[in-house]
């Protein structure tokens, strides 16, 4: 047992300094005193056992798919394990950016749109470069993302300036498939044209219905 003469507290500890003022402690006898400063107890940090198990299983899945792919490559001639790895990577991006965060929903929507686009393009390439990712998936992803952000904007009744960057990102992303069709990278017109039309209509609506604050934000962002 020790005592701090400055704080006037008795402390059951082996340390030489007071945990309150860091002054030198004076040793007492072994008698137990009332109202003494207790020995600090450390509460172990709780860990999410589900996340740990999930991490372990995903690592096993990646290793198993790579080993099986290597063993059967002479038969399939495809690196299908990349699809598994990218899918698992996207799952963790989805888990972190969507389910574990409760703020900035438009940003999460843009992240999911970009992540899904990359995943589908890679799967398309690995499976034989059929072209369904650029022809269909990405235009519909851009439209879904844009409509979701517009719905959030209307439903939450927030200012345009708060969602401005995310709307512009979705608008630009929706025009890209149409540009790919112009350069003959995309062969199916109507999905790309639909996405571009929605993007242009959204851009016009942003200009027409924007308040003064939003217009000032646009001028500031683009140095107009």
C-alpha positions as CSV (number, residue, x, y, z in Angstrom):
1,X,0.0,0.0,0.0
2,X,1.3,3.5,-0.9
3,X,0.0,7.0,-0.4
4,X,0.2,10.2,-2.3
5,X,0.7,13.1,0.1
6,X,-0.3,15.6,-2.5
7,X,-3.6,14.0,-3.6
8,X,-4.3,12.4,-0.2
9,X,-5.2,9.1,-1.7
10,X,-4.0,5.6,-0.8
11,X,-3.2,3.5,-3.7
12,X,-2.9,-0.3,-3.9
13,X,-0.1,-0.5,-6.6
14,X,3.5,-1.4,-7.2
15,X,4.3,1.7,-9.2
16,X,6.4,4.5,-7.7
17,X,4.4,7.5,-9.0
18,X,0.8,8.7,-8.4
19,X,-1.5,8.0,-11.4
20,X,-3.2,11.3,-10.7
21,X,-0.4,13.9,-10.3
22,X,2.6,11.7,-11.1
23,X,4.1,12.7,-7.8
24,X,6.3,10.2,-5.8
25,X,4.4,7.7,-3.7
26,X,5.2,6.9,0.0
27,X,5.1,3.3,1.1
28,X,2.8,2.3,3.9
29,X,2.4,-1.0,5.7
30,X,0.4,-4.0,4.4
31,X,-2.8,-3.0,6.2
32,X,-5.9,-2.7,4.0
33,X,-7.4,0.8,4.1
34,X,-10.9,1.9,3.2
35,X,-11.5,4.4,0.4
36,X,-8.3,3.5,-1.2
37,X,-7.5,4.1,-4.9
38,X,-8.0,0.7,-6.5
39,X,-5.6,-1.1,-8.8
40,X,-6.5,-0.3,-12.4
41,X,-8.2,-3.0,-14.3
42,X,-7.9,-3.1,-18.1
43,X,-11.0,-4.1,-20.0
44,X,-10.0,-6.2,-23.0
45,X,-11.1,-4.7,-26.3
46,X,-14.0,-6.5,-27.8
47,X,-13.4,-7.9,-31.3
48,X,-16.0,-8.7,-33.7
49,X,-15.8,-12.5,-34.0
50,X,-18.0,-12.5,-37.1
51,X,-15.5,-10.3,-39.0
52,X,-12.6,-12.4,-37.9
53,X,-14.3,-15.6,-39.1
54,X,-15.3,-13.9,-42.3
55,X,-11.8,-12.7,-42.9
56,X,-10.4,-16.3,-42.4
57,X,-13.0,-17.8,-44.7
58,X,-12.3,-15.3,-47.5
59,X,-8.5,-15.9,-47.3
60,X,-9.2,-19.7,-47.5
61,X,-11.5,-19.1,-50.5
62,X,-8.9,-17.0,-52.3
63,X,-6.1,-19.6,-51.7
64,X,-8.3,-22.5,-52.7
65,X,-9.5,-20.8,-55.9
66,X,-5.9,-19.9,-56.9
67,X,-4.6,-23.4,-56.3
68,X,-7.5,-25.0,-58.1
69,X,-7.1,-22.6,-61.0
70,X,-3.4,-23.4,-61.2
71,X,-4.1,-27.2,-61.1
72,X,-6.8,-27.0,-63.9
73,X,-5.3,-24.2,-66.0
74,X,-4.2,-26.7,-68.8
75,X,-7.9,-27.7,-69.2
76,X,-9.7,-24.3,-68.8
77,X,-7.0,-21.9,-70.1
78,X,-8.7,-19.1,-68.2
79,X,-7.7,-17.3,-65.0
80,X,-11.1,-17.6,-63.4
81,X,-9.7,-17.3,-59.9
82,X,-9.3,-13.5,-60.7
83,X,-13.1,-13.3,-60.7
84,X,-13.2,-14.9,-57.2
85,X,-10.5,-12.5,-55.9
86,X,-12.1,-9.4,-57.4
87,X,-15.6,-10.5,-56.1
88,X,-14.2,-10.9,-52.6
89,X,-12.4,-7.6,-52.8
90,X,-15.6,-5.9,-53.9
91,X,-17.5,-7.6,-51.0
92,X,-15.1,-6.0,-48.5
93,X,-15.4,-2.6,-50.2
94,X,-19.2,-3.0,-50.0
95,X,-19.0,-4.0,-46.3
96,X,-16.8,-1.1,-45.3
97,X,-18.2,1.7,-47.4
98,X,-21.9,0.8,-47.2
99,X,-22.9,-1.3,-44.2
100,X,-20.4,0.1,-41.6
101,X,-20.9,3.8,-42.3
102,X,-24.0,5.7,-41.7
103,X,-23.1,9.0,-43.3
104,X,-22.4,10.4,-46.8
105,X,-24.7,8.1,-48.7
106,X,-24.2,9.8,-52.1
107,X,-20.4,9.2,-51.8
108,X,-21.0,5.5,-51.0
109,X,-23.3,5.2,-54.0
110,X,-20.6,6.6,-56.3
111,X,-18.1,4.2,-54.8
112,X,-20.3,1.3,-55.3
113,X,-21.0,2.3,-58.9
114,X,-17.3,2.6,-59.7
115,X,-16.5,-0.7,-57.9
116,X,-19.2,-2.6,-59.6
117,X,-18.1,-1.3,-63.0
118,X,-14.6,-2.4,-62.5
119,X,-15.7,-5.8,-61.3
120,X,-18.0,-6.4,-64.3
121,X,-15.4,-5.2,-66.8
122,X,-12.8,-7.6,-65.4
123,X,-15.3,-10.5,-65.3
124,X,-16.2,-9.7,-68.9
125,X,-12.6,-9.7,-70.0
126,X,-11.7,-12.9,-68.1
127,X,-14.8,-14.8,-69.5
128,X,-14.0,-14.0,-73.1
129,X,-14.5,-10.3,-73.7
130,X,-18.1,-10.7,-74.8
131,X,-18.9,-7.0,-74.2
132,X,-21.9,-7.2,-72.0
133,X,-20.3,-5.1,-69.3
134,X,-19.8,-2.0,-71.4
135,X,-23.0,-2.5,-73.5
136,X,-25.5,-3.1,-70.7
137,X,-24.2,-3.2,-67.1
138,X,-22.3,0.1,-66.9
139,X,-25.0,2.3,-68.5
140,X,-27.6,0.8,-66.2
141,X,-25.3,1.2,-63.2
142,X,-24.8,4.9,-64.0
143,X,-28.6,5.4,-64.4
144,X,-29.3,3.6,-61.1
145,X,-26.7,5.7,-59.2
146,X,-27.9,8.9,-60.7
147,X,-31.6,8.2,-59.9
148,X,-30.7,7.1,-56.4
149,X,-28.8,10.4,-55.7
150,X,-31.7,12.4,-57.1
151,X,-34.2,10.5,-54.9
152,X,-32.0,11.2,-51.9
153,X,-31.9,14.9,-52.9
154,X,-35.7,15.1,-53.2
155,X,-36.5,12.9,-50.3
156,X,-34.2,14.5,-47.8
157,X,-34.9,18.0,-49.0
158,X,-31.2,19.0,-48.8
159,X,-29.6,21.8,-50.8
160,X,-28.2,21.0,-54.3
161,X,-24.8,22.3,-53.2
162,X,-24.4,19.4,-50.7
163,X,-24.8,16.7,-53.4
164,X,-23.3,18.7,-56.3
165,X,-20.0,16.8,-56.7
166,X,-21.7,13.4,-56.5
167,X,-24.4,14.5,-59.0
168,X,-21.7,15.7,-61.4
169,X,-19.7,12.5,-61.0
170,X,-22.7,10.4,-61.8
171,X,-23.6,12.7,-64.8
172,X,-20.1,12.4,-66.2
173,X,-20.1,8.6,-65.7
174,X,-23.4,8.3,-67.5
175,X,-22.1,10.1,-70.6
176,X,-19.0,7.9,-70.9
177,X,-20.8,4.9,-72.4
178,X,-22.2,7.1,-75.2
179,X,-18.7,8.4,-75.9
180,X,-17.5,4.8,-76.1
181,X,-20.3,4.1,-78.7
182,X,-19.2,7.1,-80.8
183,X,-15.6,5.6,-80.8
184,X,-17.1,2.2,-81.7
185,X,-15.9,0.6,-78.5
186,X,-19.6,-0.1,-77.5
187,X,-21.8,-1.8,-80.1
188,X,-25.3,-1.5,-78.6
189,X,-26.6,2.1,-78.7
190,X,-29.8,2.2,-76.7
191,X,-28.5,1.6,-73.2
192,X,-25.7,4.2,-73.7
193,X,-28.1,6.7,-75.2
194,X,-30.5,6.2,-72.3
195,X,-27.8,6.8,-69.8
196,X,-26.5,9.9,-71.6
197,X,-30.0,11.3,-72.0
198,X,-30.7,11.0,-68.3
199,X,-27.3,12.6,-67.5
200,X,-27.9,15.5,-69.8
201,X,-31.5,16.0,-68.5
202,X,-30.1,15.9,-64.9
203,X,-27.4,18.5,-65.8
204,X,-30.0,20.8,-67.3
205,X,-32.2,20.4,-64.3
206,X,-29.3,21.2,-62.0
207,X,-28.8,24.5,-63.9
208,X,-32.5,25.4,-64.1
209,X,-33.5,24.6,-60.5
210,X,-30.2,25.4,-58.8
211,X,-30.4,28.1,-56.1
212,X,-27.9,30.9,-55.7
213,X,-25.7,29.0,-53.4
214,X,-25.4,26.1,-55.9
215,X,-24.5,28.4,-58.8
216,X,-21.8,30.0,-56.7
217,X,-20.5,26.5,-55.8
218,X,-20.4,25.6,-59.5
219,X,-18.5,28.8,-60.3
220,X,-16.1,28.1,-57.5
221,X,-15.5,24.5,-58.5
222,X,-15.0,25.2,-62.2
223,X,-13.4,28.7,-61.8
224,X,-16.0,30.3,-64.0
